[in-house]
Structures are given as C-alpha cells and as structure tokens.
Amino acid sequence: MHGELGMFTNKFPPAPINPKRNCGSTEKVGEKLIIAFHLLSILQQSIVLRPSSIVQKILSLHSEMTTTVTIRPAFAEDAPAIMSLIRELADYENAPAEVLVNEEDVLREGFGTDPIFTVHVAETAGEVVGIALFYTGYSTWKGRMIYLDDLVVRQERRGQGIGKLLLESVFEYARQTKANLVKWQVLDWNKPAIKFYKQYPVSFDGEWLNCRIMTEALTTTTQPS
C-alpha cells in the first residue's frame, strides 16, 4: 500500500531513514554555514536593532533551523491525527457536517487487510502536522492515475513549505508506481491554494462539472418517475 516511498525533508535532502539519527559531517558543515550566514545578516542589522531584538531573532532562527519535517508513509497509529486533519480541512472549507467517516473507518479502510487509500504524513518532533491522502484510479484516456483527495497542513504550520513536501511526495509516488496522471480538486475561492498549485505545470479544468450521488439516495432516484 505504501510503495517504496523514500522520506523527504526540508533540510539537506535526501532525508535520513531514521529522522532521529545524527546527521553526517557534510550536513553539519552545511548547516553551520547556513546558520553563520544568517547570524552575520542579523549582526549587520544590529546598528538599528535593540539587543533584545537581536536575541529574539537569533532564538527564532535557531528554532527554525533545528526543526526537521519528515515525510513518511502513515501507520495505523497515525489514524487519530489523520482524522483530526480531515476534520480541520472540512472546517476550513466550511463543510464540517459533510464528514461521515470516523477513526475506525480510517483504520479499516486505510490500514486493514484490503486498504483502499494511501496516506503520507508530515511529522516534526514526533507530531503529525500534515497529510496527503490519495488512491490509485484509472483514466480511460490517460491510464493509471493517482487521485489526491486531501492535502492539509495544520493551520499554525502553514507557509513553511510542508504542503510542498507532501505534494511532491505524491508526485514521486506517482512516478514510482508508473502513474501517468495526478489529479485533485481545489475550491474556486481558495486563492492561496490555487496560487500554490500554479508553481507546478498544472491544468485547471474549468469546463467540467463535478457529479456525485449518495448511495442512500439511490432507492428513490433510480426508478423512473
């Protein structure tokens, strides 16, 4: 279900297999050079900054540089975090009542004997802060495809490149599984998401209408009037 996905990171790719292991000497040198460069920039501004401001900037920089985000396949124990992020996305899209699935559904249908979807999670400091949930489909025009159903990052962690890491992990999964197409939807009012997707060679299908029907309604709609 999870394929042969390698881990992704926002520091010194490729990411380590064990995100808790120590970095190699080359990575340490690179990180020290980057930190030294930023510290120099801060010190160059010191003539207009109060000492307390300089300390605050250095502490902020240290926190940013020492936080690693790892993208990995999800495990069953991630189900509560996955469900939480599904609900967070529904709230953001003003549709919390549309969520019918629960944690047990996620466990059974994503991690049971016959899983029907895959999840990649973004993890930092042991916390899941984002997910990409997708599954394999088939297009009669394009062949094997990946449908990305949810891409969501915790609100407080947005704007840090985590969504980019998650999306590109799906692209890599598509390449590894020889899918010809990656497909997803975005609401027309979600301008930040549209702007984000435009950094890739994405086509937006404005002429198509989405059609759906709940199976519970079929008993009354399948018979001709």
C-alpha positions in Angstrom: 0.0 0.0 0.0 2.8 2.4 0.9 5.0 1.5 -2.0 8.7 2.2 -1.8 8.5 5.8 -0.9 11.6 7.4 0.5 11.4 10.0 3.1 11.5 13.7 2.3 12.8 16.5 4.5 13.1 20.3 4.4 16.8 20.1 5.4 19.6 18.6 3.4 17.9 16.0 1.1 17.7 13.1 0.9 16.1 12.6 4.3 17.5 10.1 6.7 15.8 6.7 7.1 15.7 7.4 10.8 14.9 11.1 11.4 16.4 10.9 14.9 19.8 9.7 13.8 22.7 12.2 13.8 23.5 14.0 10.6 26.7 13.2 8.7 29.7 15.6 8.8 28.9 17.2 5.5 25.4 18.0 6.6 26.7 19.5 9.9 29.1 21.7 8.0 26.4 22.9 5.6 24.0 23.7 8.5 26.7 25.6 10.3 27.5 27.6 7.2 23.8 28.5 6.8 23.4 29.5 10.4 26.6 31.5 10.3 25.3 33.4 7.2 22.0 34.2 8.9 23.8 35.3 12.1 26.0 37.6 10.0 22.9 39.1 8.4 21.5 39.7 11.9 24.7 41.3 13.2 24.8 43.6 10.2 21.4 44.9 11.2 22.5 45.4 14.8 23.1 49.1 14.4 19.3 49.6 14.1 18.2 46.8 16.5 18.0 46.8 20.2 20.0 44.0 21.9 16.7 42.2 22.9 15.6 42.2 19.3 18.9 40.6 18.2 18.5 37.9 20.8 14.9 37.3 19.7 15.9 36.9 16.1 18.7 34.5 16.9 16.4 32.3 19.0 13.8 32.3 16.2 16.5 31.4 13.7 17.7 28.5 15.9 14.2 27.1 16.3 13.6 27.3 12.6 17.0 25.6 11.7 16.7 22.8 14.2 13.2 21.7 13.3 13.1 19.0 10.7 10.0 17.9 8.8 9.9 14.4 7.7 7.5 13.0 5.1 6.8 9.3 5.6 4.1 6.7 4.9 1.4 6.7 7.5 0.9 3.9 10.0 -2.2 2.7 11.9 -1.2 4.6 15.0 -1.5 7.8 12.9 -5.2 7.3 12.5 -6.2 9.8 15.2 -4.0 12.5 13.7 -5.3 11.8 10.2 -8.9 12.0 11.3 -8.1 15.3 13.1 -6.6 16.8 10.0 -9.6 15.6 7.9 -11.9 17.5 10.2 -9.7 20.5 10.2 -9.8 20.7 6.4 -13.6 20.3 6.5 -13.9 23.2 8.9 -11.6 25.3 6.7 -13.9 24.5 3.7 -17.0 25.4 5.7 -18.4 21.9 5.5 -17.8 20.1 8.9 -21.2 18.3 8.6 -20.1 16.6 5.4 -17.6 14.4 7.2 -19.2 11.0 7.8 -16.1 8.9 8.3 -14.6 8.3 11.7 -11.3 7.0 13.1 -12.5 3.3 12.9 -13.2 3.8 9.2 -9.8 5.2 8.6 -8.2 2.3 10.4 -10.2 -0.3 8.5 -10.1 1.2 5.0 -6.6 2.6 5.1 -4.7 0.0 7.2 -6.8 -3.1 7.2 -6.5 -6.3 5.1 -7.7 -4.6 1.9 -6.6 -0.9 2.1 -8.2 1.4 -0.5 -6.1 4.6 0.1 -2.6 5.7 1.0 -1.5 8.5 3.3 1.7 10.3 3.6 2.2 12.3 6.8 4.4 15.2 7.6 6.0 14.8 11.0 8.1 17.1 13.2 9.2 16.5 16.7 7.0 13.4 16.9 3.9 15.3 15.8 1.9 14.8 12.6 1.3 18.3 11.2 0.1 17.4 7.7 -1.3 14.7 5.5 -1.7 13.8 1.8 -4.4 11.2 1.3 -4.7 9.6 -2.1 -5.6 6.4 -4.0 -5.0 4.8 -7.4 -7.6 5.2 -10.1 -7.8 4.7 -13.8 -8.5 7.1 -16.7 -9.7 5.6 -20.0 -7.7 8.4 -21.7 -4.6 8.5 -19.6 -4.4 5.1 -17.9 -3.2 4.6 -14.4 -3.6 7.7 -12.3 -3.3 9.0 -8.7 -6.2 10.9 -7.2 -5.2 13.2 -4.4 -8.3 13.5 -2.1 -6.9 15.6 0.8 -3.8 17.7 1.2 -3.9 19.5 4.5 -1.4 21.1 6.9 -2.1 22.3 10.4 -3.1 25.9 10.3 -0.3 27.1 12.6 2.3 25.3 10.4 1.2 26.6 7.0 3.5 28.7 5.0 6.6 26.7 6.0 6.9 24.5 2.9 5.2 21.5 4.4 2.5 21.3 1.8 5.1 21.4 -0.9 6.9 18.5 0.6 3.7 16.5 0.9 2.5 17.2 -2.7 5.9 16.4 -4.1 5.9 13.1 -2.2 2.7 12.2 -4.0 4.3 13.2 -7.4 7.2 10.9 -6.5 4.8 8.1 -5.6 3.1 8.5 -9.0 6.4 8.3 -10.7 7.4 5.2 -8.8 4.1 3.4 -9.5 4.2 4.5 -13.2 1.0 6.5 -13.0 0.5 8.9 -15.9 -1.6 11.4 -14.2 -2.1 13.0 -10.7 -5.5 14.6 -10.3 -7.2 16.6 -7.5 -9.7 19.4 -6.9 -9.5 22.8 -5.4 -12.3 25.2 -4.4 -12.5 28.2 -6.7 -12.4 30.6 -3.7 -9.3 29.0 -2.2 -6.9 31.6 -3.8 -3.9 30.6 -1.6 -4.2 27.0 -2.7 -4.6 27.9 -6.4 -1.6 30.2 -6.2 0.4 27.4 -4.6 -0.6 24.9 -7.3 0.3 27.3 -10.1 4.0 26.9 -9.3 3.7 23.4 -11.0 2.6 22.7 -14.6 -1.0 22.2 -13.6 -4.0 22.5 -15.9 -7.3 23.7 -14.3 -10.4 22.1 -15.9 -13.0 24.9 -15.6 -15.4 23.5 -18.1 -16.1 20.2 -16.2 -18.9 19.9 -13.6 -18.5 17.5 -10.6 -21.2 14.9 -10.3 -21.9 12.9 -7.2 -24.7 10.9 -5.5 -25.0 9.4 -2.1 -25.9 5.7 -2.3 -28.6 6.1 0.4 -30.5 8.2 -2.2 -30.4 5.6 -4.9 -33.5 3.8 -3.8 -35.6 6.9 -4.6 -33.8 8.1 -7.7 -33.0 5.0 -9.7 -36.7 4.3 -10.6 -38.2 6.4 -13.5 -41.0 8.7 -12.4 
